[in-house]
């Protein structure tokens, strides 16, 4: 029995060592090539450079509204790809009459460095600082929006700055929550390299919250957003849409636009 215990312990240690080293490749899927730009989608834009507190240079786009709006979306995009793969979201925000700042996390697109959890938080903080200091936006006019992995990033920032409004779309409650959803038998035995605990943070957030998720999401279970919503402390709205993780906006466009418009223009 003692020998069996020692062998089992060694196997568990080896498994954890392998899985710990592989977690960055299993979690982050950056794409370096910028395939297009907002001009191709009918929008004017300017390239921007953000500098993080640890001296990394990040690339982003600022897309001005058509109508001199005072409101701006700070968009934290999802995991795979980069800012050049977010055309539909940018067009939706533009049609809603909003200014938009979208940026690439470290290691994505033209941004320097390699992605990791604390680094992503530094990245979004640099974007917030740019909007406040360089662009002069008032806090109450900045809407923080996070999709998928970007939801955890947006949640971190919203709590840090106590933002007045936050939108979380198709996101997960925590790293362990999404890991358990995909590997329920393995996850309890693995040391997690990341936290991304949106469920815990949202319980301390006092601003207005809109949570959007498809009940048919094939990558991030709908139930994980429901956990976030249940833990939210402030005023909150849940919008259920239809379709898979990557096509739900297309399939639910009318309801999606209506929900965003109602939240954005009635949230103050």
C-alpha positions in Angstrom: 0.0 0.0 0.0 2.8 2.4 0.8 4.5 1.7 -2.6 1.2 2.3 -4.3 0.7 5.6 -2.5 4.2 6.8 -3.4 3.7 5.8 -7.1 0.3 7.6 -7.1 1.8 10.7 -5.5 4.7 10.8 -8.0 2.3 10.4 -10.9 0.2 13.3 -9.6 3.3 15.5 -9.2 4.4 14.7 -12.7 0.9 15.4 -14.1 0.8 18.8 -12.3 4.3 19.7 -13.5 3.3 19.0 -17.1 -0.1 20.7 -16.9 1.3 23.7 -15.1 3.8 24.3 -17.9 1.2 23.7 -20.6 -1.5 26.0 -19.2 -0.4 29.1 -21.1 -0.7 27.3 -24.4 -4.1 25.8 -23.3 -5.5 29.1 -22.2 -4.2 31.8 -24.6 -4.6 31.7 -28.4 -3.0 34.9 -29.8 -2.7 35.7 -33.5 0.0 38.1 -34.6 -1.1 39.1 -38.1 -3.5 42.1 -38.4 -5.7 41.0 -41.3 -7.7 44.1 -41.9 -8.7 47.4 -40.2 -11.8 49.5 -39.6 -11.6 51.3 -42.9 -12.6 48.0 -44.6 -15.7 48.1 -42.4 -16.6 51.6 -43.3 -15.2 53.3 -40.1 -12.5 56.0 -39.6 -10.0 55.1 -37.0 -6.6 55.9 -35.6 -3.8 53.6 -34.4 -2.9 54.1 -30.8 0.0 53.0 -28.6 -0.5 52.2 -25.0 2.3 51.8 -22.5 1.8 49.5 -19.5 3.1 50.0 -16.0 5.7 47.3 -16.7 6.8 49.2 -19.9 5.3 47.1 -22.6 3.9 48.7 -25.7 0.4 47.7 -26.8 -1.4 48.4 -30.0 -5.0 49.4 -30.4 -7.5 51.4 -32.4 -9.6 54.3 -31.5 -12.8 54.6 -33.6 -14.6 57.9 -33.2 -18.4 58.1 -33.1 -20.3 59.6 -36.0 -22.2 62.0 -33.8 -19.7 63.5 -31.4 -21.0 61.2 -28.6 -19.5 61.6 -25.1 -19.8 57.9 -24.5 -17.0 55.4 -25.2 -16.8 51.6 -25.1 -13.6 50.2 -23.7 -13.7 46.8 -25.4 -11.8 43.8 -24.0 -12.0 41.2 -26.7 -12.1 37.4 -26.5 -9.3 34.9 -26.5 -8.4 33.7 -30.0 -7.2 36.1 -32.7 -6.7 39.9 -32.2 -8.5 43.2 -32.8 -8.7 42.7 -36.5 -11.1 39.8 -36.0 -13.7 41.9 -34.1 -15.4 43.7 -37.0 -19.0 42.8 -36.2 -18.7 44.1 -32.6 -17.0 47.3 -33.7 -19.7 47.9 -36.3 -22.4 47.4 -33.8 -20.9 49.8 -31.3 -20.4 52.3 -34.2 -24.0 52.0 -35.3 -25.1 52.6 -31.6 -23.4 56.0 -31.8 -20.4 55.2 -29.6 -16.7 55.9 -29.6 -14.7 52.8 -29.2 -11.3 51.9 -27.9 -10.2 48.3 -28.7 -6.7 47.1 -27.9 -4.7 43.9 -28.1 -3.4 42.3 -25.0 0.3 41.6 -24.7 1.3 38.9 -27.2 -1.7 39.5 -29.4 -1.5 41.4 -32.7 1.2 44.0 -32.7 1.3 44.2 -28.9 4.6 43.2 -27.3 5.2 40.6 -24.6 3.5 37.3 -23.8 0.0 36.9 -22.2 -0.5 36.0 -18.6 -3.2 36.9 -16.1 -1.6 39.7 -14.2 -0.2 41.1 -17.5 -3.7 41.3 -19.0 -4.8 43.3 -16.0 -1.9 45.8 -16.5 -2.9 46.0 -20.2 -6.5 47.0 -19.5 -5.4 49.4 -16.9 -3.2 51.1 -19.5 -6.3 51.4 -21.8 -8.4 53.0 -19.0 -5.6 55.5 -18.2 -5.4 56.4 -21.9 -9.1 57.2 -22.1 -9.1 59.2 -18.8 -5.8 61.1 -19.3 -5.1 61.2 -23.0 -8.7 61.4 -24.3 -10.2 63.2 -21.3 -13.3 61.0 -20.9 -15.2 61.3 -17.7 -15.6 58.1 -15.7 -19.3 58.0 -16.0 -19.1 58.1 -19.8 -16.8 55.0 -20.1 -18.6 51.7 -20.6 -16.4 48.7 -19.9 -17.2 45.7 -22.1 -15.6 42.3 -21.9 -16.3 39.3 -24.1 -15.3 35.7 -23.2 -11.8 35.8 -21.7 -12.1 39.6 -21.9 -15.0 39.4 -19.4 -12.6 38.5 -16.6 -10.2 41.3 -17.7 -13.1 43.8 -17.8 -14.4 42.7 -14.4 -11.0 43.2 -12.8 -10.8 46.8 -14.2 -14.5 47.6 -13.3 -13.9 46.7 -9.7 -10.6 48.5 -9.5 -11.9 51.8 -10.7 -15.5 51.3 -9.5 -16.9 51.9 -13.0 -20.5 53.0 -13.2 -21.4 50.3 -15.8 -20.0 47.0 -17.1 -21.1 44.6 -19.8 -20.0 40.9 -19.6 -20.7 38.8 -22.7 -20.3 35.0 -23.0 -17.8 34.8 -20.2 -17.0 32.4 -17.4 -17.1 32.7 -13.6 -13.5 31.6 -12.9 -10.6 29.7 -14.3 -11.5 26.7 -12.2 -15.1 27.0 -13.3 -14.4 26.8 -17.0 -11.7 24.2 -16.4 -14.2 22.0 -14.5 -16.8 22.4 -17.2 -14.4 20.9 -19.8 -12.4 18.5 -17.5 -14.6 17.7 -14.4 -12.6 14.7 -13.3 -9.1 16.1 -13.9 -9.5 19.7 -12.7 -9.7 18.9 -8.9 -6.3 17.4 -9.0 -4.5 20.1 -11.0 -2.8 23.2 -9.6 -4.4 26.2 -11.4 -1.9 28.7 -12.7 -4.6 31.3 -13.1 -7.6 32.6 -11.2 -9.7 35.0 -13.4 -12.3 35.0 -10.6 -15.1 37.1 -12.0 -17.7 35.5 -9.7 -15.9 36.7 -6.6 -15.2 40.2 -8.0 -18.7 40.9 -9.2 -20.0 40.4 -5.6 -18.1 43.6 -4.7 -19.0 45.6 -7.8 -21.6 48.3 -7.2 -22.2 49.7 -10.7 -24.8 48.6 -13.2 -24.2 45.3 -14.9 -25.4 43.7 -18.1 -24.7 40.0 -18.6 -25.2 38.5 -22.0 -24.9 34.8 -22.8 -26.3 32.3 -25.2 -28.2 29.3 -23.7 -26.7 27.3 -26.6 -23.0 28.3 -26.1 -20.9 25.4 -27.0 -17.6 26.6 -25.4 -18.5 28.5 -22.2 -21.5 27.0 -20.5 -24.5 29.4 -20.0 -24.6 28.3 -16.3 -21.3 30.0 -15.6 -22.7 33.4 -16.5 -25.7 32.6 -14.4 -23.4 32.2 -11.5 -21.8 35.6 -12.1 -25.3 37.2 -12.3 -26.4 35.5 -9.1 -23.4 36.9 -7.3 -23.7 40.4 -8.6 -24.3 43.0 -5.9 -25.4 46.0 -7.8 -28.3 46.7 -10.3 -28.2 44.0 -12.9 -29.8 42.7 -16.1 -29.4 39.3 -17.9 -29.9 39.0 -21.6 -30.3 35.5 -23.0 -29.4 35.1 -26.7 -29.3 32.1 -29.1 -26.5 30.5 -31.0 -23.0 29.1 -30.5 -20.2 30.9 -28.7 -18.8 32.3 -32.0 -22.1 33.0 -33.9 -24.6 34.0 -31.3 -24.3 37.7 -32.1 -25.2 36.9 -35.8 -28.1 34.7 -34.8 -29.5 37.1 -32.2 -28.6 40.4 -33.7 -32.0 42.2 -33.2 -32.3 41.2 -29.6 -28.6 41.8 -29.0 -28.7 45.4 -30.4 -31.9 46.2 -28.5 -30.5 44.9 -25.2 -27.2 46.9 -25.7 -29.1 50.1 -26.6 -31.4 49.9 -23.6 -28.6 49.4 -21.2 -26.1 51.9 -22.7 -28.6 54.8 -23.0 -30.5 54.3 -19.8 -27.7 53.3 -17.5 -27.0 56.7 -16.0 
